Amino acid sequence: MAPLADVLAEASRIAGSAMGGGLALRITGGVGVALRCPSAGREPLRRAYADVDLVGRGKERREIARLLEELGYEPDKEFNALHGSERLFFWDGTNGRQVDVFLDRIEMCHTIDLAGRLQIPGETLPLADLLLMKLQIVETNTKDMTDILALLVDQSFTDDDSGINLRYLSELAAADWGLWKTTTTVAERADAHARALEGFDRVREVHEQVGRFLGALEEVPKTRAWRLRAKIGERKRWYELPEESRE
């Protein structure tokens, strides 16, 4: 069967096929947010989704590649030969889309180790990781802000993965000053974006959610490595640019 035209349905088809085959392959990115957040399907947070991003286990890379080929995808052989230990790339020629598979971790502005998070069941990454993937982007765009707002208005912060696991996010930020700096900055940016978004009537909810997030990251005890890096502050760049991390 060829890939479906509806990108959300197609992402669910991939995830369902993976689960049926015993593979830990989770949807991330904007498509993952849309599958978990009803507000992403309504104005003013409705947006288009071009591609499917997935996260899987490195030790299952061969099985993942085989599955995607069986589902109608063409591998980018050159890219996969060069980067296959950490990332796989596939083409959907039917719909003109691409599928990006990150293995064990996502290396963008920050490196986020997701290997342990793949044991949590579901077709998408846990909610906290979906939010983290957006908050760790230094050069955010409108799509990123839209996804962040959808998560903040549709999901609650919790101390476990039944919601957005704030304890998990706080502990990650407490060990990495750079990640703390980026995520708090982008959260504040999302708060401002909500106030400026025409037709958005849930500004107060976003403000309260951002306040809770910032408060938790401020209160959590920081590691020695965090405190040492904080002394350097912005004098040294604390993030990578995605284009650079792929080189």
N, C-alpha and C positions, 0 to 999 in steps of 0.2 A: 504493500500500500504506500502510495506517495505521501509526502508530508502534507498536512492539512493547511488550507489557506488561512484559517483563523489561528493566529500565533498563540493565543492563550490555550486554545483546545489542543494545538500541536504540542505545546510544552507539557501539558498534562498527559498527552499520549506517550511522550518520551519517558516521563517520570513513571507512569504506570507500567510501561513495558519493562523499565529498569527494575522496579520493585518486584514485578512478576518473575524476573530472572535472578532475584536475590542480590542486585547491585545497589549500592548506596550512591545514587545519582540525584542531586537536589537542584531545583530551579533557583536561580538568584536573579539579581538585577530588577529592572522595572517590571518584567513579566511576573517575577515572583511576588512583587508587591501587589500587582493587579489581582493575582489569584487569591491574595489574603485580605484585600481591602475593598469593600464595596464602593467606597467613595471614589476609587480610581476609575470607576465606570460612569461617574456623573460629573457634570460641570460644577465648578470650574477646574476639577482635578482630572478630568478625562484627557487622555493623550494617546497618541499612536505608539505602537511598539514594533520595532523593526526586526530585532533578532532575538535569539534565545541564548541565555548564559546559564551554564550548568557548573556544578562542583561535584567531583567524584574522587574516589580513592586512587592514588597512584598505583597501588598494587593491582588494581582492576582495569588499568588502562587498555589492555588488549580486549577484554570483554566489553568495555564501553565502546571502543572503536567498532567492534564486530556488531554490537547492537545498533549503533547509529547507521551503519551501512545497510543493515537489514531493514531499517526503517526508511530507507530511501535517500540517505545523505552520502555525499561524495567527499572523501577525506582530502585535505590539502596535504599531499604527500611530502612536499618539500618542507613545509612548516612543521609538520608532525615529526619528521625525521630529525629536525634541528632542535625542537622544543618539547618533544613528546614525553620527557620525564616530568615536566611541570605543567604542560598545557597542550591541548589538542584543538584542531580547527577543522570544521566541516562546512560544506556548502549544500544549500537546498536550491537546486537548479529549477525546481518547479515554481517556487514562489519568490526567487531572488533574495533569499535570506541566508544568514550564516548562523552557525552554532559554535559557540566558544565553550570549551570544557576546561576548567581549572582543576588541577589535581592537587589535593591535600591543602593547598593554600592559595590565596589570591594576593598577587604582588602588584599593587597599583601605587597610590601615593604612600601607602604603608603596607607592610606584609602582615596579612592576617592568616594565622594558622587555623584551618577549619577541620583538620583530620578528626579531632575528637568530637566535633559537632555533627559529623555525618552519621553518628550512631543514633541521633535523635530522629524518630520516624516522621514521615511527612513527605509530600511531593516537593516542597520548597525548603530552603534553609530555614532554621528557626527565625522567628520575628526579630530577635535582637541582632542577628547577623544580617538580615535584610536591611535593617536600619543602619548598622555599622558600615555596610558596603557603600552607603550613600554619605554618611557623615565623615568618612575618611577621604573623601574627594576634595582636594584643596581648591581646584578651579571648578566649582559647581556651576551647572547651567540650569535653565528653567525646568528641564525634565527631572533633574536630581531634586530640586526643591519641591516639585509636584509630588514626587514619590515620598519624600520625607513627610510632607504634610498629610498625605493619605495614611501613612502609618501612625502618625501622632493623633489623628482624629478618630481612627477606627480601632486602635489597639491600646491596651492599658499597660503601664509599667508594672511588673511583678518581680518577685524574688526568685522565680523559676521560669521555665520555658513554656508555661501555659499562656504567657503574654510576652511582652518585650522584657527580657530578663535584665533588669537594671543592675542586679548584683554582678552578673557576668560582665556587663559593659564597664562598670565601675572598676572592677578588678583589672581588666585589661588596661584601662587608662591609667590606673595607679602604678602600673609597672613600666609605662612608656610615656615620657613627657611629650614626645612628638605627637603620639596618637591623641593624648589628652588635649594638646594645643589645637590640633586640627578639628577634632570632634566638637569641642566646646565652641570654637569659632564658627563652624558650619551650623551648629544648633542655633546660635544667636542670629546667624544670617537667615535661617528658616523662619524664625520668629518675625523678623523684619519683613520677609517676603510675604508672610501671611497677612500682615497689616496692609500691604500694598496691593494685594491680589484682588482685582475687581470681581465682585459677586461672591466673594468668600465670606460666609457668615459664621465661621467657627474660629475666629481669631483668638477669642478668650481661651478656648480649649487648647489651642496650640501654645499660647503663652504659658498656661499652667503646666503643660507637659514639658516644655523646654525648661521652665523653672525647676521642675522636679529633677530633670536630667542633670542640669548644671549643679544643683544642690548636692545630688548624690556623688557626682564626680569631685566636688570640692571637699566633701566630708570624708571620703574613703581614705584610710591611711596610705601614704605613698611609700614606695620602696626607696632604698638608698640610691639605686640607679636613677630613679625619677628625680630625686632631689639634686643629684649631681648634675644631671642634664639641664635641670631648670635654672641652675646658676649661669649656664651659657646662654640660655634663652634664644631669642631670635637672631643673635649674632651669627649663628650657624644654622644653615637650612635644615629643617627637621623632617622633610618629606622628599619623596621622589616624584617626578612627573611620569605618568604612564608610558609616554613615548620612550623615555629614557630607560625605564625598567624592562622594556621588551628588547632592548639592544644587546 
